[in-house]
Structures are given as structure tokens and as C-alpha cells.
Amino acid sequence: SLLQLNPGSSETENFEIAKNKIQEAVEHGADIAVLPELWNIGYSTPEDYISGKEAWEKSALTTSNQNFLLYKNLAKELEIAILFPYLEKDGSDYLDSASLIDKNGEVVLNYRKVHTVDKGWEILFRSGEDFPVA
């Protein structure tokens, strides 16, 4: 199920939107749900982020972050794979990342966008270094 969704006004609201739509996808027989790029924050500049630049920066996740774990638990609870694209923080770097979470709630693939844009606000992203294949 390709979920073309508009983000809400917070990470919490985005999770609730995703949860409801993924539940619908399960009810229609989907095996995998694919969320939009940078889903945890919505695709916005730090300055345009509804909660402000500081909140944008604090919303960057690692795979052990509580907000990331919500999506792992959701996949396990609903027994569906989820492709979760998110703003990742690695040290002082920001990355446009996506993790494939299997129906058991385990991350089976992590991808950091390799071909990032070198202009505008997207210059904030460090490029990934490889194309992992499961």
C-alpha cells in the first residue's frame, strides 16, 4: 500500500495518521505500507516546520529513538512490513533515511539517500554512501 498522505502538525499526529492508514491497508490485505519521504516531520525546511527550526532539529531520529520504536511496534502489532522514511541524526549530521521494518517489528534494511540535492535547504543532508540490498 503506497500511502500518499499529508503530514500533521507534529510527530505524534503523523504517527496517528500513519497508524490509522496502515490499519486500513491491513484490512484491505496489504503486506507492506510505504510512507512518504521524511514522514516523521513531513517534507519541510527547518524554517517552515510548523513547530520551528529547533523542533525540526530535535525531531531527527536514530533507530533506537522512542518515536522510531513506535513504528517498529506498529509493524509487529499489525503484522505488516512498513517502509518508514524519516529525518535521521548521526552525530552532527542530518540524513534523509528510510528503514524497512518487517512484520515482526525488526529492521531488515536501512537506506540513507545517496543522491541528495546540493542547493536550498536540502544541502543540510549528508549523502548516504551505499545502496544496501537485502
C-alpha contacts under 8 A as a table, 3 or more apart, distances in Angstrom:
res1	aa1	res2	aa2	distance
1	S	25	A	6.20
1	S	30	A	5.89
1	S	31	D	7.71
1	S	32	I	6.07
1	S	33	A	4.75
1	S	34	V	6.19
2	L	33	A	6.05
2	L	34	V	4.95
2	L	35	L	6.78
3	L	21	K	7.43
3	L	33	A	6.77
3	L	34	V	5.79
3	L	35	L	5.37
3	L	36	P	6.85
4	Q	35	L	7.03
4	Q	36	P	6.28
5	L	35	L	7.67
5	L	36	P	6.88
6	N	42	G	7.72
7	P	13	E	7.89
7	P	14	N	5.68
7	P	17	I	7.75
7	P	39	W	7.12
7	P	41	I	7.42
7	P	42	G	5.32
8	G	11	E	7.64
8	G	13	E	5.40
8	G	14	N	5.28
8	G	17	I	7.57
8	G	42	G	7.76
9	S	13	E	6.39
9	S	14	N	7.42
9	S	50	I	6.15
9	S	51	S	7.49
10	S	13	E	5.16
10	S	14	N	6.16
10	S	41	I	6.91
10	S	50	I	7.77
10	S	51	S	7.41
11	E	14	N	4.97
11	E	15	F	6.17
11	E	40	N	5.39
11	E	41	I	5.98
11	E	59	S	7.59
11	E	67	N	7.92
12	T	15	F	5.19
12	T	16	E	6.40
13	E	16	E	5.07
13	E	17	I	6.16
14	N	17	I	5.07
14	N	18	A	6.09
14	N	39	W	7.25
14	N	40	N	6.30
14	N	41	I	7.58
15	F	18	A	5.04
15	F	19	K	5.92
15	F	40	N	7.39
15	F	70	L	7.96
15	F	71	Y	7.85
16	E	19	K	4.97
16	E	20	N	6.20
17	I	20	N	5.39
17	I	21	K	6.29
18	A	21	K	5.20
18	A	22	I	5.85
18	A	35	L	7.62
19	K	22	I	5.21
19	K	23	Q	6.07
19	K	74	L	7.30
20	N	23	Q	5.16
20	N	24	E	6.39
21	K	24	E	5.01
21	K	25	A	6.22
22	I	25	A	4.86
22	I	26	V	6.22
22	I	33	A	6.31
23	Q	26	V	5.11
23	Q	27	E	6.31
23	Q	78	L	7.13
24	E	27	E	5.02
24	E	28	H	6.37
25	A	28	H	5.09
25	A	29	G	6.42
25	A	30	A	5.31
25	A	33	A	7.12
26	V	29	G	5.05
26	V	30	A	5.10
26	V	31	D	7.17
26	V	78	L	7.24
26	V	80	I	7.10
27	E	30	A	7.49
30	A	33	A	7.07
30	A	80	I	7.47
31	D	80	I	5.39
31	D	81	A	6.23
32	I	80	I	5.56
32	I	81	A	4.45
32	I	82	I	5.52
32	I	83	L	7.44
33	A	80	I	7.28
33	A	81	A	6.31
33	A	82	I	4.84
33	A	83	L	6.24
34	V	82	I	5.96
34	V	83	L	4.77
34	V	84	F	6.84
35	L	39	W	6.45
35	L	82	I	7.60
35	L	83	L	6.13
35	L	84	F	5.82
35	L	85	P	6.56
36	P	39	W	5.34
36	P	42	G	7.98
36	P	84	F	7.91
36	P	85	P	6.55
37	E	42	G	7.39
37	E	43	Y	6.68
37	E	85	P	5.11
37	E	86	Y	6.75
37	E	96	D	7.89
37	E	98	A	7.92
38	L	41	I	5.98
38	L	42	G	5.48
38	L	43	Y	5.56
38	L	85	P	5.01
38	L	86	Y	4.10
38	L	87	L	5.49
38	L	96	D	6.60
38	L	97	S	7.43
39	W	42	G	4.89
39	W	43	Y	7.08
39	W	84	F	7.18
39	W	85	P	5.61
39	W	86	Y	5.43
39	W	87	L	7.90
40	N	59	S	7.64
40	N	85	P	7.41
40	N	86	Y	5.35
40	N	87	L	6.89
41	I	44	S	7.37
41	I	49	Y	7.76
41	I	56	W	7.14
41	I	59	S	7.00
41	I	86	Y	7.32
41	I	87	L	7.18
44	S	48	D	5.99
44	S	49	Y	5.66
45	T	48	D	5.07
45	T	49	Y	5.96
45	T	121	W	6.12
45	T	122	E	7.86
46	P	49	Y	5.25
46	P	52	G	6.58
46	P	53	K	4.46
46	P	54	E	7.76
46	P	56	W	5.51
46	P	57	E	7.34
46	P	121	W	7.90
47	E	52	G	6.03
47	E	53	K	5.13
48	D	52	G	6.80
48	D	53	K	7.56
49	Y	52	G	5.13
49	Y	53	K	6.44
49	Y	55	A	7.91
49	Y	56	W	6.34
51	S	54	E	7.91
51	S	55	A	5.71
51	S	56	W	7.16
52	G	55	A	5.44
52	G	56	W	6.29
53	K	56	W	4.97
53	K	57	E	6.29
54	E	57	E	5.17
54	E	58	K	6.21
55	A	58	K	4.94
55	A	59	S	5.96
56	W	59	S	5.13
56	W	60	A	6.96
57	E	60	A	5.74
59	S	87	L	7.31
60	A	86	Y	7.60
60	A	87	L	4.88
60	A	88	E	4.90
60	A	89	K	5.17
60	A	94	Y	7.34
61	L	64	S	7.93
61	L	65	N	5.88
61	L	67	N	7.47
61	L	68	F	6.78
61	L	86	Y	7.24
61	L	87	L	6.12
61	L	88	E	4.68
61	L	89	K	5.59
62	T	65	N	5.27
62	T	68	F	7.13
62	T	88	E	5.81
62	T	89	K	6.06
62	T	90	D	7.37
63	T	68	F	5.82
63	T	69	L	7.31
64	S	68	F	6.63
64	S	69	L	6.67
65	N	68	F	5.26
65	N	69	L	6.31
66	Q	69	L	4.99
66	Q	70	L	6.49
67	N	70	L	5.25
67	N	71	Y	7.25
68	F	71	Y	5.60
68	F	72	K	6.78
69	L	72	K	4.94
69	L	73	N	6.10
70	L	73	N	5.18
70	L	74	L	6.09
71	Y	74	L	4.91
71	Y	75	A	6.19
71	Y	82	I	7.73
71	Y	84	F	7.54
71	Y	105	G	7.94
72	K	75	A	5.27
72	K	76	K	6.42
72	K	101	I	6.32
72	K	105	G	4.47
72	K	106	E	6.63
72	K	107	V	7.66
73	N	76	K	5.12
73	N	77	E	5.97
73	N	105	G	5.76
74	L	77	E	5.01
74	L	78	L	5.99
74	L	105	G	7.39
75	A	78	L	5.39
75	A	79	E	5.50
75	A	80	I	5.11
75	A	81	A	5.80
75	A	82	I	6.23
75	A	101	I	6.84
75	A	102	D	6.73
75	A	103	K	5.23
75	A	104	N	6.66
75	A	105	G	5.20
76	K	79	E	4.93
76	K	80	I	6.88
76	K	102	D	7.67
76	K	103	K	5.19
76	K	104	N	4.58
76	K	105	G	4.42
78	L	103	K	7.49
79	E	103	K	4.41
79	E	104	N	6.50
80	I	102	D	6.67
80	I	103	K	4.32
80	I	104	N	7.87
81	A	100	L	7.08
81	A	101	I	5.44
81	A	102	D	4.23
81	A	103	K	4.57
81	A	104	N	7.97
81	A	105	G	7.83
82	I	100	L	5.88
82	I	101	I	5.16
82	I	102	D	6.55
82	I	103	K	7.68
83	L	98	A	6.64
83	L	99	S	5.77
83	L	100	L	4.48
83	L	101	I	6.23
84	F	98	A	5.36
84	F	99	S	5.29
84	F	100	L	6.33
84	F	101	I	7.43
85	P	96	D	7.46
85	P	97	S	5.58
85	P	98	A	3.85
85	P	99	S	6.36
86	Y	96	D	6.35
86	Y	97	S	5.43
86	Y	98	A	5.90
87	L	94	Y	6.82
87	L	95	L	5.98
87	L	96	D	5.34
87	L	97	S	6.20
88	E	94	Y	5.61
88	E	95	L	4.97
88	E	96	D	6.32
88	E	97	S	6.04
89	K	92	S	6.87
89	K	93	D	5.75
89	K	94	Y	4.79
89	K	95	L	6.36
90	D	93	D	5.16
90	D	94	Y	6.38
90	D	95	L	7.54
93	D	124	L	7.95
93	D	125	F	7.04
93	D	126	R	6.28
94	Y	124	L	6.62
94	Y	125	F	5.07
94	Y	126	R	6.06
95	L	112	R	6.38
95	L	113	K	7.19
95	L	125	F	4.95
95	L	126	R	5.48
95	L	127	S	6.81
95	L	128	G	7.44
96	D	112	R	5.91
96	D	113	K	5.51
96	D	125	F	6.56
97	S	110	N	7.34
97	S	111	Y	5.55
97	S	112	R	4.30
97	S	113	K	5.85
98	A	110	N	5.93
98	A	111	Y	5.22
98	A	112	R	6.50
99	S	107	V	6.48
99	S	108	V	7.56
99	S	109	L	5.63
99	S	110	N	4.43
99	S	111	Y	6.22
100	L	107	V	5.71
100	L	108	V	5.78
100	L	109	L	5.11
100	L	110	N	6.47
101	I	104	N	7.81
101	I	105	G	5.74
101	I	106	E	5.33
101	I	107	V	4.35
101	I	108	V	5.96
101	I	109	L	7.38
102	D	105	G	5.42
102	D	106	E	5.42
102	D	107	V	6.32
102	D	108	V	6.54
103	K	106	E	7.39
107	V	110	N	7.35
108	V	134	A	7.20
109	L	132	P	7.19
109	L	133	V	7.49
109	L	134	A	6.45
110	N	132	P	7.34
111	Y	128	G	7.49
111	Y	130	D	7.99
111	Y	131	F	7.00
111	Y	132	P	6.67
112	R	127	S	6.92
112	R	128	G	4.50
112	R	129	E	7.44
112	R	130	D	7.82
113	K	116	T	6.41
113	K	127	S	5.98
113	K	128	G	5.24
114	V	127	S	4.78
114	V	128	G	4.37
114	V	129	E	6.08
114	V	130	D	6.90
114	V	131	F	7.84
115	H	127	S	6.52
115	H	128	G	7.81
116	T	122	E	7.14
116	T	123	I	7.58
116	T	125	F	6.97
116	T	126	R	7.66
116	T	127	S	5.94
117	V	120	G	7.92
117	V	122	E	5.71
117	V	123	I	6.18
118	D	122	E	6.55
118	D	123	I	4.80
119	K	122	E	6.14
119	K	123	I	5.33
120	G	123	I	6.08
121	W	124	L	6.01
122	E	125	F	5.81
123	I	126	R	7.64
